[in-house]
Structure formats: C-alpha cells, structure tokens
C-alpha cells in the first residue's frame, strides 16, 4: 500500500499517513500514537485468529472453541457457564453459542446444577479430552515459535501492557 505506515520489518501496522493528517486537522481528540497501537493490536489479533483458525479447521474447531476445551481441561472439573464467560472474557451469548456447538460435536457435556436449575455446568466429554490432548503439544509449540522473537522479560511486559489496554477498554463499557 502506497503511503502506509510500517514497522521496522515492513509489516503494515496502520493507515496511510494522509489519513492521520486529515484526522489531526479535523478532530482535536485524535491521537495518532493511540490509533497506531490499536491498529497494530487489531492487525496482530486478526493474524493470530487467521493462523490458528486455519490450523484448527481440520480438527473441526475454531480458536474460540479450542479455548473452551483448554479451560475445561485445565480446570479438570465441571465449569459453570458464568465462570467460563469470565475466563474467556466474552459475552454470555458467545459462550452459549460456543457451548452449543461443542455439545453438538460431542466434545463437551452439559449438566444442570442440582442446587439451582438456572445454572449449567459443562465438562469435557471423552472425545473432547482426546482432541485437546492431541492438539495441545503442537498448539504450545506453535505459540512458542510465533513468539520466539521476544525474550521472557518482553513477554511479561507485553502481557502487562495488554492488561492495561484491556482494563482501559473494560472501563469504557456501560
């Protein structure tokens, strides 16, 4: 793209510079540095989703569905839908859709609470356990390789910075 901003490696991380100039003149609230951060974050998130999405496809999974399976595997016990929502940082509607798909694919099992009929707990089914155990080693290796350019300190710093961004956006929600 002609006129696009790039990082040191030549990857697109923003809009063409003339977009910034136009916004700078028109909006006093415009902060180019903030927008570049958000654009870089969104592009990176999309690349992660695209890479993992194509890798999970043969297993009949999506990154989001796999996230549910990993949480259930790590917990080692049934998890309520509300706790799953909290762990995933998403909406109840999203969790309901993910759970319905995983249940249909027989990767998870759902049981109602005996104390409160409004509460459901989900756990890994036998096929869910098999798939998560077979995919996790390669998943961990792929993530390790994707982040190999960062040392341990940089990974920790990036995690902390992303936490700050996340909290900033969470504070804006009604």
N, C-alpha and C positions, 0 to 999 in steps of 0.2 A: 504494500500500500504506500503510495507516494505521500510523503509528509507525515507518516505515522511516527509516534514516539516508540523507541525501542530501548530495551535494557542492554547491558553490555554484551549479551550473547546474540542480539539481533532478534529476540522474540518480541512479538507485538505485546505491549502492555498498556496501551491506551489509545486515545483518539488522535487524529491528525492535529498538529499544533494550532492550525487555524480555528479549530473548534474551541480550543481553550481561549484564544484571543477574543473570539466573539462572546463567549460566556463571561469572560472577565470584564468586558465593556458593558454588558447588559445587566449582570447580576452582582450586587455588592457582596452577596453571601458566598459567591463562588470561590472555592479554594482548590486550585489545581493539584496541590500535593495530596489532599484528601481524596479527590476524584481518582488520581493515578493509583493510590493504594487500593481503592475499591475496585477499580477496573482490573488491576493485577490480581487481586484476590478472586474476583469472579471468573476471570480467564483461567486461573490456576484450578479453581474448583471445577470448572467445566472440563478441563483436560483430565483431571483425576477421574471424574464421573465417566467421561468417554472411554478412557483406558480401562478402567475397572469394568464398566458396562460391557464392553466387547469381550473382555476376558471371562466374565461370569456367564455370558449368554449360553455357551454350550451346556452348562450345568442347570439351565433353566432359572437362573437367579438374576437379580439386579443388585447393585451395591446396597440399596436400602434393605432389600430382603435379607441379604447376607448379614447386614448389620444386626438385624433382629436375631438371626441364628447365632451369631457370635456372642451377643449379650446372653442369650439363654444358655449357651454352652459354658460361658464364664461363670454365670450365676449357679449353675448346677442344680437349680430348683425352680419350681414354677414362679413366674413373674406376673404381677398384675398389669393390666393394660395401662393403668395410670403411671406405674413405675417405668414401664417400657417407654412410654411417651417422654417421660422426664429424661431417661437415659439417652434417647435419640435426639432430644431437643426439637421435637416436631409437634404437630397438632394431633389431637385425638382422632380426627377424621383420617389423617395419614396413617396412623397406627392401625386403625380399624381396617383400612384397605390393605395394608401390608399383611396383617394377620389373616384376613380373609383369603388372600392369595396363597399364603404359606399353608394355611389349613386345607385349602382346595388341593394343593400339590402334595399334601400329606407329609410336610416337613415338620409341622407342629401339631400339638393337640391343645384343645381349649376345654377348660373345666370351670364350672361356676363355683363361686365361693359358697360354702355351707353356712357361713355366718351372714352374708349379705348377698342376696340374689342379684343385685346390680353389678357386682364385681366378678370379673372373669380373670382366670389365671391361665397363662399359656406355658407350655414346656416343649422341649424337643421331642419329636417322635423318633422312632428308630432310624428312619430314612434321613431325617434332619441331622441326627448325630453322625451318621455315616458321611453325609456330604460335607458337613462343616469340618470334620476331622480330616477328610481327604483334601480339602481345599486350603485349610489354614496354613500349612507349611509353605506352599507356593505364594499365598497371599502375603504372608510375612516377608518372604524373600523379595517379592516384587516391590513392596513398600520400602524395604531396606535399600534396595538398589536404586529406587527412584529418588531417595533422599541421601544417597551416598556423598553428594557434594557438600552436605552440612555435617559439621562435627557435633559432638554431643552437646556442647555449650550452645551452639547455634540452634539446634533442635529445641533445646529447653527455652531459649529466648523467643524463638518463633511461636512456640506453644503459648508462652506468656503473652506475647503481643496479640496473637489471635484471640486469646481470652479477653483481653481489653477491648478489642473490636467487637466481640460477641456481646460483652456486657453493655457496651455503648449502644448497640442496636436493640438489645433487650430493654434498655431503659426508655427507648422511644415508643415501645408498644403500648397501646391503650390498656 
